[in-house]
């Protein structure tokens, strides 16, 4: 789906990892060769790649120059617990991993893709989600399974996984430029398209911002499970382990849930969904 403009906030599909902290880090850990933790601890700073444009993960609120968002506040808390300040380097997503490999940044937030598994080290998930379909309120019964996408028109961007899913099941994808979500959803309402496939939590936020449209999230179709992790250099095992320790503490004491509820309309994205989510063969 495209961008949702609510005030001046942009709603996008990617989530970004960022952090900030103030106290002094411990530097007495024994590391493997190539592990960057000692350098980070001595500097007292970790550099995180972020977009700064992706609501509700990493963005600037209207009339503010203070970066915030779910990922930003999660990692500010991680940084605080690790005794680290965090510097944000704003980058396009397509350059994040090359910049990480160059050593210019230390952490990138992302879903874990198959081609990345052997190239990087990665934390445990701190956000879980899955894909859903927005359909007209009168058309819910037309979609009993993903196979019913065959012959339908799905609104989407040209190169997203959501468009790939639609095409896999026989839908024609109507592509848009850089438009806001109300354009996508109004086209479902007026029948120009039949559906929009996107992230469940972002769909919730979109519908919350546009309550007068006669569209809804399909109540039964839940597919393509995803998660979000802190991606680090392949040899940065100590940094990864320390991020995991901080995230575990934040889950146990409720901090992660509280941050999630603040940015996802009361929803807890830090918990893996209880209900079964359909895997789609061939879709990464």
C-alpha positions in Angstrom: 0.0 0.0 0.0 1.1 3.6 -0.4 1.6 6.3 2.1 -1.0 7.5 4.7 -0.8 11.2 5.3 -2.4 12.0 8.6 -1.4 15.6 9.3 2.1 15.6 7.8 2.9 12.0 8.9 3.6 9.5 6.2 2.5 5.9 6.6 4.8 3.4 4.9 5.6 -0.3 4.9 9.0 -0.5 6.2 10.0 -0.4 9.9 13.3 1.1 11.1 15.6 0.5 14.1 17.0 3.4 16.0 18.3 4.1 19.6 19.6 6.6 22.1 21.1 6.3 25.6 23.1 8.3 28.1 25.0 6.2 30.5 28.5 4.7 30.4 28.9 1.2 28.8 30.9 -1.7 30.2 34.0 -2.6 28.2 35.3 -5.7 29.9 33.6 -8.3 27.6 35.8 -10.9 25.9 35.1 -11.0 22.2 35.9 -13.0 19.1 38.1 -11.5 16.5 36.2 -9.0 14.3 33.5 -8.4 17.0 32.9 -4.6 17.2 31.5 -4.4 20.7 34.7 -3.1 22.4 34.9 -0.2 19.9 31.2 0.6 20.5 31.6 0.4 24.3 34.7 2.6 24.3 33.0 5.3 22.3 29.8 4.9 24.2 27.9 5.2 21.0 26.2 2.9 18.4 25.2 4.2 15.0 21.9 3.1 13.6 20.6 3.4 10.1 17.1 4.8 9.9 14.8 6.4 7.3 13.2 9.1 9.4 10.2 9.0 7.1 8.4 5.8 7.9 5.4 6.1 10.2 5.0 4.7 12.8 8.5 3.3 13.0 10.8 6.2 12.4 9.5 9.7 11.6 9.3 13.3 12.6 5.9 14.4 14.0 4.3 17.5 12.5 6.1 20.7 13.6 8.9 18.7 15.4 12.5 18.1 14.7 12.6 15.2 17.2 12.8 11.7 15.7 10.4 9.3 17.2 8.4 6.1 16.4 8.2 2.5 17.6 11.6 1.4 16.5 13.2 4.7 17.6 11.8 4.5 21.2 12.5 0.7 21.5 16.1 1.3 20.7 16.4 4.4 22.8 15.5 2.1 25.7 17.9 -0.6 24.5 20.6 2.0 24.3 19.9 3.3 27.8 20.0 -0.3 29.2 23.3 -0.9 27.4 24.8 2.4 28.5 25.1 3.7 25.0 24.2 6.9 23.1 22.8 6.3 19.7 23.5 8.3 16.5 20.9 8.0 13.8 22.1 8.0 10.2 19.2 8.6 7.8 19.5 6.4 4.7 17.3 5.0 2.0 16.4 1.3 2.7 18.2 0.2 -0.5 21.5 1.5 0.8 21.1 0.3 4.4 22.9 -3.1 4.2 25.8 -1.9 2.0 26.4 0.8 4.6 26.2 -1.7 7.4 28.8 -3.9 5.6 31.0 -0.9 5.1 31.2 -0.3 8.9 29.7 3.2 8.7 26.7 2.1 10.7 26.3 -0.7 13.3 22.6 -1.7 13.2 19.9 -1.9 10.6 16.3 -2.8 11.4 14.6 -5.2 8.9 12.7 -8.3 8.4 15.0 -11.2 7.9 15.1 -12.3 4.3 16.5 -15.6 3.0 19.4 -14.0 1.1 20.5 -12.2 4.2 20.7 -15.1 6.7 24.3 -16.0 6.0 25.5 -12.4 5.5 24.6 -10.8 8.8 23.9 -11.6 12.5 20.4 -10.7 13.8 18.6 -10.3 17.1 15.5 -12.1 18.2 12.3 -10.4 16.8 10.9 -7.4 18.6 7.9 -7.0 16.3 5.7 -9.6 14.7 3.1 -9.1 12.0 1.4 -10.6 9.0 -0.4 -9.6 5.8 -4.1 -9.0 5.4 -6.5 -7.8 2.7 -8.7 -4.7 2.7 -11.9 -5.2 0.7 -15.2 -3.5 0.3 -17.5 -4.2 3.2 -20.0 -5.8 0.8 -17.4 -8.1 -0.8 -16.0 -10.0 2.2 -17.8 -13.2 1.1 -16.2 -13.0 -2.3 -12.8 -13.9 -0.7 -12.9 -17.3 1.0 -9.2 -17.9 0.3 -6.2 -16.4 -1.4 -7.2 -18.4 -4.5 -10.1 -16.0 -4.9 -7.7 -13.3 -5.9 -7.6 -14.9 -9.4 -9.1 -12.4 -11.8 -9.3 -9.6 -9.3 -7.6 -6.2 -9.3 -5.3 -5.4 -6.4 -3.9 -1.9 -5.7 -0.2 -1.8 -4.9 3.2 -0.6 -5.6 5.2 -2.3 -8.3 8.0 -4.0 -6.4 6.5 -4.9 -3.0 6.0 -8.4 -1.5 2.3 -7.5 -1.3 2.1 -7.1 -5.1 4.1 -10.3 -5.5 1.5 -12.1 -3.4 -1.4 -10.7 -5.5 0.2 -11.7 -8.7 1.1 -15.2 -7.4 -2.6 -15.9 -6.9 -3.7 -14.5 -10.3 -4.6 -10.9 -9.5 -3.8 -8.0 -11.8 -1.9 -5.3 -9.8 -2.9 -1.7 -10.4 0.2 0.2 -9.5 0.3 3.8 -8.2 3.0 6.4 -7.8 3.8 8.0 -4.5 0.2 8.5 -3.3 -1.4 8.4 0.1 -3.4 5.5 1.5 -6.7 7.3 1.0 -6.3 7.0 -2.7 -5.8 3.2 -2.5 -8.7 2.7 -0.1 -11.1 5.0 -2.0 -10.4 2.9 -5.2 -11.5 -0.2 -3.3 -14.6 1.6 -2.1 -15.6 2.8 -5.5 -14.8 -0.5 -7.3 -11.8 0.6 -9.3 -9.8 -2.2 -7.4 -11.0 -5.1 -5.4 -8.5 -5.2 -2.7 -5.3 -3.9 -1.2 -2.9 -6.3 0.5 -0.6 -5.0 3.2 0.7 -5.3 6.7 -2.1 -6.0 9.3 -1.1 -3.3 11.7 -0.6 -0.6 9.1 -4.0 -1.5 7.7 -5.5 -0.9 11.1 -3.9 2.5 11.3 -5.1 3.4 7.8 -8.7 2.5 8.6 -8.5 4.3 11.9 -7.5 7.4 10.0 -10.2 7.0 7.4 -13.2 5.7 9.3 -15.9 6.9 6.8 -14.8 4.6 4.0 -16.9 1.5 3.3 -13.9 -0.9 3.4 -12.7 -3.3 6.0 -9.9 -5.7 6.8 -11.0 -9.2 5.8 -11.7 -11.0 9.1 -10.5 -14.5 8.1 -7.5 -14.2 5.7 -4.2 -13.9 7.6 -1.1 -14.8 5.7 2.7 -14.3 5.2 4.0 -14.0 8.7 6.8 -11.4 9.2 9.0 -10.2 12.0 11.4 -7.3 12.6 14.9 -7.7 14.0 18.1 -5.7 14.7 20.5 -6.7 11.9 24.2 -6.3 12.7 27.5 -7.3 11.1 28.0 -11.0 10.8 30.8 -11.0 13.4 29.1 -8.6 15.8 28.0 -11.4 18.1 28.4 -9.5 21.4 26.4 -6.5 20.2 23.7 -8.9 19.0 23.6 -10.8 22.3 23.5 -7.5 24.3 20.6 -6.2 22.2 18.8 -9.6 22.9 19.4 -9.3 26.6 17.9 -5.8 26.6 14.9 -6.8 24.6 14.3 -9.8 26.9 14.3 -7.4 29.9 11.9 -5.1 28.1 9.5 -7.9 27.2 9.6 -9.2 30.8 8.9 -5.8 32.5 6.3 -4.7 30.0 8.3 -1.8 28.5 8.1 -3.2 25.0 4.4 -3.7 25.2 3.9 -0.1 26.4 5.9 1.3 23.5 4.0 -0.8 21.0 0.6 0.3 22.3 1.7 4.0 22.0 2.5 3.7 18.3 0.1 1.0 17.1 -3.2 2.2 18.5 -3.2 0.0 21.6 -2.0 -3.1 19.8 1.0 -5.2 21.0 3.2 -6.0 18.1 5.9 -7.4 20.4 3.9 -10.6 20.9 3.7 -13.3 18.2 0.1 -13.8 17.0 -1.7 -16.7 18.7 -3.8 -17.6 15.6 -2.2 -19.6 12.7 -0.9 -17.4 9.9 -0.8 -19.0 6.4 2.7 -19.4 4.9 2.9 -18.8 1.2 5.3 -21.0 -0.6 7.8 -19.1 -2.7 7.3 -15.8 -1.0 10.1 -14.4 1.1 
